[in-house]
Amino acid sequence: MLDVGAGSGRDAAWFADQDYEVVAVEPAEALRQRAQEAHPSPRIQWIDDQLPALDSVHDLDYQFDVILLNGVWMHVPPSERKRPFRKLTELLKPGGHLIITLRSEMPGDDRTAYETSKAELRDLSRSFALKFLDDAQSDDRLDRDLRWTSVVFRLPDDGTGALPLIRHILINDDTSATYKPALLRSVLRVADSAKGAVLNETRDHVEIPLGLVALYWLRMYRWLILDRGYHQMPPGNGPPAFDDEHFQFLQRLSASDFRLGRRFTGAEARHLIETFRAIRDTIREGPARFIMYPGTQDQVFEYGSGHIRSSNAITLDLDFLKAVGTLRVPRRVWEALARHASWIEPSILSRWVELLENYDGTAPPGAYRDALSWPNVEHSTREVRTLAAQLQESGGPLYCVWSGKRLNDGYDIDHCFPFKHWPNNHLWNLLPTAPEVNSGKSDSLPSAQQLHKAEDRILRWWNQAYRQTDYESRFYEEAQVALPLPTEQPTSLDGLLTGLRRQRVRLRTDQQIAEWSAQ
């Protein structure tokens, strides 16, 4: 246990009484000597050190289960807080807790103090991949007229070593471009929302299309570079390796054009093929090559070669994405990215923003994070609403998939799996519903029983809306990538329904989303 700013030694002594081995840090010599005399426990090791450096503590080469800062954080200037917070996280064991106690009032003595807040601490925690657990208020133990707020964080550990490895790649690994966070985010997006794209699984690895990783890479960098012009490398290093005339040509296309099932012809197809080749080579020679296990020369991500044929026409389908190549991801890393995407991704974004501030530094506050918003994931049902209206106008009956009620005038288009928890705007996920039913369902997940009761109506809607239409190819492509489809029925509506059931279970178990059933 590490007590930073141990003062009188009261907290250090309490932890020692609980059988912790305690390192108590106190820079004031007189106070430290009095504390040692008052608490002569052999379990307490007293150190002359202080924030922000903590050099003597780092020299011990310890990792701690608990780190406590009780009434200390307010003495660190706000402009200097990022560095000591990072150092504190580096001292934690996987699964360890960081506890920072904030004082409600500034001290009335001559010590320099600054404002603190829970919001600031939570922002810092996201930057360094700590998970916020709780905050609690308490009265002052010396009966002074003030209150204390203890904010608790944990360095996650899933028992496999994957989370510390991801954190090492993100925070501690050297980087000379934004490529590493880009690769991590792209793989995370595949793990979180495109499990159906997995090509092969073993006990130790998951193999995915490198083309899908490259597609997500293209979506992100197209906006950052072509629309915003933000530098992705240190000053003087030139543009990224894939930023050539082919990539620049794609500025005339919007982010929504780079979706599964989209067909390109002529110059667009030729430039897109060359861009995929350049991104593939950048990933292979950059982050996939240099992301290694700590202390070794062993690569975390393994690249498998592919062959993209030159052509005047391509479709962004799984066949094309597989032709780009493959990427083998350690299974424990894959599962950690899938299960903990909701807090790992903000940490990736914080690291990317930090790099952009160093490499570019031209944007106003908040602009970099805004530019990193996931492209083409708008909460829009306009396209499917128009399709439903056309079906009604042609005389086709429209039913609420959840209640079975016939929809005449007003209706909503509902995300079967709530967009708030799983941002997916694919055709198969958008279903016609009665407004009052959609309002009741809100951001909940349909229960197993509710989904079972709705299956025939969902199949009817899919048949009505997409079979033998211009949407059919895109409908299946999106479902094949996003849903865990059965291998024996990958392109049948019954197979899609099986994938829907499986994905519901995954979202329920991984994210603990509240369930809903119609009354």
N, C-alpha and C positions, 0 to 999 in steps of 0.2 A: 504494500500500500504506500502511496506517495502523498504526503501532506505538504502542499506548496503554500508557504506563508504560515508556518505552524504556530507562530506567536507564542502564547503561554504553554503550548503543548497539550492542551486539554483534549483536542480531537485525536492527536497522535496517541495519547495514553489510552483513550477509549478503544481505539482500534487494536492497540497492543493487548489490551485485556481480552479482546475477542480472538486472540491467537494469530493476528496478522503480524508479519514482519514489516516494520514501518520505516520508511525513509522520511524524516522530517526536515524540511527546508526552511531556514530562517536566516535572513541576511543581517539582522541587527544583533551584534555580538552580545551585548548585555542581556537582551531578551532571551537569546538562545541559551546562554549560560544559566539564567534563572530557571528556564524550562527544563534543562537537563537535571538541575538539582531537584526540582519539584517532581520530576517523573523519571527516576533512574532505572527505567525498565531496560533489560538487555535486548529486548525486541525492537527498541527504537534506535535508529542510526541517524545522528544529527549531522546536517550538511550546511555549510555556508554557501548559499547560492540564491539566485533570484531570477524572476522573469525580467526580460523576455528570453535571456540566453539559456539558462539552466545547463550550462556547460558541465559543471561538476556532476550533476545528475546523469547526463548523457554518458560521461566517462565511466560510470558504474556499469553500464551495459546491462541494466535490468529492464524487465518489462513488468508492468503492474496490473493487478486485478482491479484496483480502485485508485483513482487520482482525485484528490479533493482540493478545491480552492475555496476557502471559506472567508468571504469578505475581502478578497484579494484583487479580484478582476477590475474593480473600479479604480485601482491605482495604475493600471496599464493604459497609456494614451490610446484612444480609439484608432489612430493612424498606425499603431504598432501592434494591434491585437492579432492580426492574421498569422504572423510568424510564431508567437508563443502558442497559439491554438494548434497550429500544425505540429509543433514540437511535442505538445501534450499528447496528441493523437498517436504520434510515433512511439511514445513510451507505453501505450496501452497494449496489453495482451489481447488477442482475439477473444471476444466475449467480455472484455473488461469494461468498467464503467467510469465515466468522467462526471464528476459532480461539481457544479459551480454554484456557489451561494451568493445571491445578490442582496444588497442592503437597500431598504426603501428610502433612506435619507442619507445625504452626504455627511461624512464625519465633521464634527465641529472643531477639530484641532487643526494644526497647521500642515498636516499631510496633504499632498496634492491628490485630488480625486476627480474622476470624470463620470459622466452619466453612463449607465448600463441599461440593457433591456434584454428580455427573453427573445425578442424578435431578432436582435443582432446575433445572439448565440445560435439560434436555429439556422440563420443564414450561414454562419461559419460551419456549422455541423454538416450542412449539405455540401459545402465545398470540400470537406475532408472525409466524406463517406461515413460519418457517424449517424447512428439512428437515434432520434429523439424518443425518449421513453415517457417522461413525466415532468411536471413541475408542481411544487407544493409550497404553501406559505406556512410560516410559523412565527410565533412571538419571540421576542428577544429573551435569551436565557438569563441576561443580567437585569431584566425588568426595565430596560430603557424604552423610551417612547418611539419604537420603530419596529418594523417587521422584516423578515428575511424570506426570500424566495429561492428554493433549491431547484436547479434545473439539471436533469439527469439524462445522460446520453450513454449509448453502448456502441462499442466497436463490434459489428456483427460477426458471427462465426457460425457457419452451418455444419461444422464438424468435419468438413472435407478439406478445408484449407483453401477453398475456391475464393471466398470473400476476401481474405487477406491478400491473395494473389491479385485479384481484380483491383484492389485498393493500391497495391504496389505498382501495378502497371499505370494506374491513373495518376497517382500522386508522386511516388518516389522515383519512377523510371525517368531517365533523361529523355528529352524530346527536343527536336530541332524544327518541328512543324506541328500542325494540328492533326496530323495523320493518326496518331494513336487514339485520341478520343473519338475520331471519326470512325475508325475501325471498330472500336468497342461499341459505339452507339449503333452502328449498322448491324453487328452481330446480335446485340441486345434486341433490336427491333425484329429481327428474324425469329429469335427465340421466343419473344413475347407474342408476336402476332402472325407468324407465318410458319407454324410448326409443320403444316402440311407439305412444306417444301423440302423437308429432310430427305436426303437421298439414301443414307445408310446409317445404321446405328450399331455400335458394338458396346461392350461393357465399359470401354474407356473413352470412346470418341463418338462424336456426332458429325456426319458429313453433310454439308449444305452447298447449294450452288453458289459459286463465287460471283456469278452474274447477278444474283439477287442482292448480295452485299454491295456489288458495284452499282446497282440500280439505286439503292438507298443512299450510297455515297454521292451519286450524281445529283439526286434530289436536293441533298443538303448543300453541296458546294455550288450548284447552279445559282441558288439564291444568294449565298454568301459572297460569291465572287462576281457573277455576271450582273446581279441586280444591285448589290451593296458595294462591291469593290473593296471588301475588307482583305487585308494582307493575311495570309495563312502561314507565313514563314518570317523569320527574323529580318529586320531591315537589311537590305543589300544582298539578300539571297535569291532575288528573282521570284517569278511566279512558281506555283506548284508544277510538278512534272507533267500532269495531265492537262494543264491549262494551255492548250495550243489552238490552232485555227479551227480544228474540228469541234472542240469544246465551245469556243467562242461562237461558232455558227448556231449552237443550240439556244442562244439567247432569244431567238425568235419564237421558241416554244415555251409554253407555260409549264409550271410544275405539274399541273393536272394532266399534261400530255404524257408524262412518264408513269403510266399506270399499266398494270397487267392487262393483256389482251389488246393493247393498242398496236395498230399496224402502221408502219412507216414505209414510204416508197421514195425513190429517186434520191435527190441530194440529202434529204433528211436521213434516210436509211444509211447511206454511205458515211456521213459524218457521225452518226450515232454508233455505228460499228467501230469506227476508229477511236471514238471516245471510250467505249467499253474496253478496247484493247489497251488504251493508255492507262485507264483506271486500274485494270487488272495488273499491269506491270508495276504501277505505283504501289499498289498494296503488296504485291509479291516482293519487290525490292526495298520497300520501306517498312511499314509497321509489322507485317507478317514475318519479316526477316529479323527485325530488331527487338520485338517483344519476346523476352526470354524469361525463363524461371530464374528467380533471384539466385545469384551466386553461380550460375551455370551459363553455358553457351547453347542450351537446349531451347529451341523455339517452342512457344506456347501454341501458335497456330501453324498448321501444316498446309502447304499449298499443293494442289493437284492440277496438272496442266490440262488445258482444253484447246479446242481449235474453233475459232470463229471464221466461218467462210465469208468472203466478200460477196456482197449481194446488193441488188437495187431494191430489195423489199425484205423487211423483217417484221416479225410480230414478237412483242415482248411476252413470250410465253415460257413455260418451264423448259421446253426443249432448247430455246435460245439461251436462257440463263445458265443451263447446265453446260452448254458448249463453251462458255467463257472459261470454265474451270471449276474446281471444287476447293472448299476450305474445310479442313478437319479441326474441330473445336473439342478440347478436352470435355468429357461428359460432365464432370463436376462444375466446370466453368459455365457450360451451357445451361445446366439446371439452376445454377445460382442466378444467372442473368434472367432466366424465365420467371423464377419464383420471386425475385426481389427487384424486378424492373422498376417498380414504382418509386424506390428510393435510390437505386443505383443510377438511373438516368439523370436525375437532378445533379448528382455529383459529377457525372460526365460533363454536363452542361456548364457547371461552375468552373471546372478545369479548363474547358474550351474558352470560356469567357476570359479567364485569367490569361491564357495564352494570347488571345486577341488584343487584350489591353496592352500586352508587352510588344506584340508584333505590329499592331496597327495604331491603336491609341488615338484615333481620330473621331470616334463616335461619342455622342452624348450618353449620359447614364441610362442604362436599360436597353440601349439600342442593340448591343451584341446579343443579349439574351433573347430579345424579340426576334432577331434574325435567325436564331437557332430553333425557333418554334418548328415543330415537325411539319414539313411542307405537305400540302394536299391532304390534310386530314381535317377538313372543315366539317362541322356538324350540320351538314346540309342534306335535306331529303328532296330537294327540288326536282331532281331528275326522275326519281321514282314516283313522286307525286304527279308529275306530268304524265308519266306512263299509266298510272292508275286512272287518271281522268280520261285518257284516250280509250282505255278499256271500257269505262262506263259509257262514254259517248257512242261506242260501237255496239252497245246493248249487252255487254258482258256483265254478269252480276259480280259485285264486290262484297266480300265478307270480312268482318273483324276476325283475325286469326285466333284471338284469345277467347272471345265470347261466342262466336258463331253468328252474331247479329249481322243482318244485311245492312250495308252502308249505302245510303242514298245521297244525301247532300254533303254533310260535314264528315270528314274523316281525318285521321292523323296517319303519318308514316312513322312507325316505331322502330327503334333499334332493338332487335331481339336481345342481344347482349348489350347492356347499357354503355353508351359512348363515353360517359364520365369515367368508367373503370377500364374500358378497353376500346380505345378510339379506332373504330373500324366502320367505314362507310361503304363496304362492299354490297353488291346487289342482294346477295342471299341473306344479309343481316337486316334488311329493311322490309318491314311488313305492314300491311294496312290494318289499322285498328280504329275502334270507336274512340273519340276524344276523351270521354269519361274513363274509359278503361286505360288508355295511355297515361292519363293523369294519375290514376291509382297505382299503376306499375312504376312510373317515375324512373328512378335510377336503380331499380332492383333487378335481380336475375330471376327469370321464370323458374319456378320449382320443377322438379322432375315430373311430378304429377301434372302440373299445368302444361308443360311442354308435350307430354304424352297425349293429353286431351286435344292439343292444337295441331298434332302432326298431320292429320288428313287435310286440314285447312291450309297449313303451310305448303304442303305438296300441291294443292289445287292452285294456290297463288303462284308458286314457282312455274307450274305448267302454263298458267294463263299469261304470265308476264314475260317469260324468257324462252320457253321452248319454241323452236322454229321461228325465232325472231333475230334481228340484228344484234341483240344483246346476248345471245346464247353462248357464244365463244367466250366473251368476257365474264359472264356469270360463272362458267365452269373454271376458268383460269383463276379467278379470285378465290373461289371455294377451294380449289386444289392447293393453293398456297397457304391459306389461312386455317383450314380445318384439318384435324387429324383423321383423314378419310381411311376407310378399310381398304387394304390393298386389292381385295377381290372385286370391289365396286367403286373405283375411283371416279368414274364419270357417269354415275347413275344418280337419279334423285333420291332413291332409297339410301345409296351410299352417302350422299350429302346429309341426309337426315341422321344417319349414324354418326357422322362427324359432328353434327350439331349437338347431339347428346354428349359426346365425349368432351367437346369444348366447354359445355355447360359445367361438367364435373370439374374440369381443370380450373375454370374461373372461380368456382365455388370453393375448392380446396386451397388454391394458391392465394386468392385475394379475400376470402371470407366475405363475399358480397351477400348482402341481405337478400333472401328469397321472397318471391311474390306469387300468390295464386289469386285468380279472379274469384270474386264472391259468387 
